[in-house]
């Protein structure tokens, strides 16, 4: 569908190409003396919660994320078109989303993260996938979520990932993390954004952001970035994880055919 006149489309499409950031990771090995194994260790140690993680080659969560990425490409094009010419934008959802991005762009550092966390938490009504779609575990791109005004934890998280990127935060400093809520006995998705070496948690259940090392009663299971999906290694817990009380076993293998993330939120 064409959203604008041809005079504006060229400029907006160029902008769109710069915003599509969910493609393959750059080849960081090229032209360096760092071995692939060493580079993997560097990446793992830099992940939130200070846990090592192993890249997934398949499974239910990988399939789920691949489906989200395909939808995100369409959203990013539409958002770029609207960002290039607000007056001709025909998507109210895109305009509402971009208003949040605009406010965040005007801020820096922690204030930028906090604005996105607060504004998206207020823009979306927490609703389970079963109540909204009659299905379990539907992951939606931001424009679908903003069009309905409702979603569950992973929908908040996906919207925050995109908003952070559009507000100028590097993809290297953004992660979507699936946690096991050990008190509620369910899985929960949040975004973590890195600022000066510290990972801050953007959670739809709270307005205040806390560091990963201060998260309690949650066990990190998976971490997702623009370079792929990884499973946390629970055999080498961080100090914060080790301090937690007994943790129940995960109810289902989340790398299997399906993943039900915090259906009740």
ChimeraX attribute file (.defattr): number of C-alpha atoms within 10 A of each C-alpha:
attribute: neighborCount
match mode: 1-to-1
recipient: residues
	/A:1	4
	/A:2	8
	/A:3	15
	/A:4	18
	/A:5	9
	/A:6	10
	/A:7	8
	/A:8	14
	/A:9	16
	/A:10	14
	/A:11	14
	/A:12	21
	/A:13	16
	/A:14	14
	/A:15	18
	/A:16	23
	/A:17	13
	/A:18	11
	/A:19	17
	/A:20	19
	/A:21	20
	/A:22	18
	/A:23	11
	/A:24	9
	/A:25	11
	/A:26	8
	/A:27	7
	/A:28	10
	/A:29	11
	/A:30	8
	/A:31	7
	/A:32	7
	/A:33	7
	/A:34	12
	/A:35	9
	/A:36	11
	/A:37	8
	/A:38	10
	/A:39	12
	/A:40	16
	/A:41	13
	/A:42	12
	/A:43	11
	/A:44	19
	/A:45	13
	/A:46	18
	/A:47	21
	/A:48	27
	/A:49	23
	/A:50	19
	/A:51	20
	/A:52	23
	/A:53	22
	/A:54	15
	/A:55	16
	/A:56	14
	/A:57	11
	/A:58	12
	/A:59	15
	/A:60	15
	/A:61	23
	/A:62	21
	/A:63	16
	/A:64	16
	/A:65	15
	/A:66	15
	/A:67	14
	/A:68	16
	/A:69	18
	/A:70	12
	/A:71	17
	/A:72	22
	/A:73	19
	/A:74	14
	/A:75	20
	/A:76	25
	/A:77	20
	/A:78	23
	/A:79	27
	/A:80	24
	/A:81	26
	/A:82	23
	/A:83	22
	/A:84	21
	/A:85	16
	/A:86	15
	/A:87	10
	/A:88	14
	/A:89	18
	/A:90	13
	/A:91	16
	/A:92	13
	/A:93	19
	/A:94	24
	/A:95	19
	/A:96	14
	/A:97	23
	/A:98	20
	/A:99	14
	/A:100	19
	/A:101	24
	/A:102	14
	/A:103	14
	/A:104	24
	/A:105	20
	/A:106	11
	/A:107	14
	/A:108	14
	/A:109	12
	/A:110	14
	/A:111	13
	/A:112	19
	/A:113	26
	/A:114	20
	/A:115	21
	/A:116	24
	/A:117	28
	/A:118	18
	/A:119	18
	/A:120	23
	/A:121	21
	/A:122	13
	/A:123	16
	/A:124	19
	/A:125	17
	/A:126	19
	/A:127	18
	/A:128	22
	/A:129	25
	/A:130	13
	/A:131	12
	/A:132	14
	/A:133	12
	/A:134	10
	/A:135	10
	/A:136	16
	/A:137	19
	/A:138	21
	/A:139	23
	/A:140	21
	/A:141	24
	/A:142	28
	/A:143	24
	/A:144	18
	/A:145	22
	/A:146	24
	/A:147	15
	/A:148	13
	/A:149	16
	/A:150	18
	/A:151	25
	/A:152	27
	/A:153	27
	/A:154	27
	/A:155	26
	/A:156	30
	/A:157	29
	/A:158	22
	/A:159	23
	/A:160	29
	/A:161	24
	/A:162	24
	/A:163	24
	/A:164	24
	/A:165	18
	/A:166	22
	/A:167	21
	/A:168	13
	/A:169	21
	/A:170	13
	/A:171	18
	/A:172	14
	/A:173	20
	/A:174	25
	/A:175	23
	/A:176	24
	/A:177	26
	/A:178	26
	/A:179	20
	/A:180	25
	/A:181	20
	/A:182	19
	/A:183	11
	/A:184	13
	/A:185	15
	/A:186	18
	/A:187	25
	/A:188	28
	/A:189	28
	/A:190	23
	/A:191	27
	/A:192	29
	/A:193	26
	/A:194	23
	/A:195	14
	/A:196	8
	/A:197	9
	/A:198	16
	/A:199	24
	/A:200	24
	/A:201	28
	/A:202	29
	/A:203	24
	/A:204	27
	/A:205	12
	/A:206	12
	/A:207	18
	/A:208	13
	/A:209	17
	/A:210	16
	/A:211	16
	/A:212	19
	/A:213	17
	/A:214	12
	/A:215	16
	/A:216	15
	/A:217	18
	/A:218	20
	/A:219	24
	/A:220	24
	/A:221	21
	/A:222	23
	/A:223	24
	/A:224	19
	/A:225	18
	/A:226	16
	/A:227	15
	/A:228	17
	/A:229	22
	/A:230	22
	/A:231	21
	/A:232	25
	/A:233	15
	/A:234	14
	/A:235	8
	/A:236	13
	/A:237	17
	/A:238	15
	/A:239	12
	/A:240	16
	/A:241	23
	/A:242	10
	/A:243	11
	/A:244	14
	/A:245	10
	/A:246	9
	/A:247	15
	/A:248	12
	/A:249	9
	/A:250	15
	/A:251	10
	/A:252	10
	/A:253	12
	/A:254	20
	/A:255	19
	/A:256	13
	/A:257	13
	/A:258	17
	/A:259	18
	/A:260	16
	/A:261	24
	/A:262	22
	/A:263	19
	/A:264	17
	/A:265	19
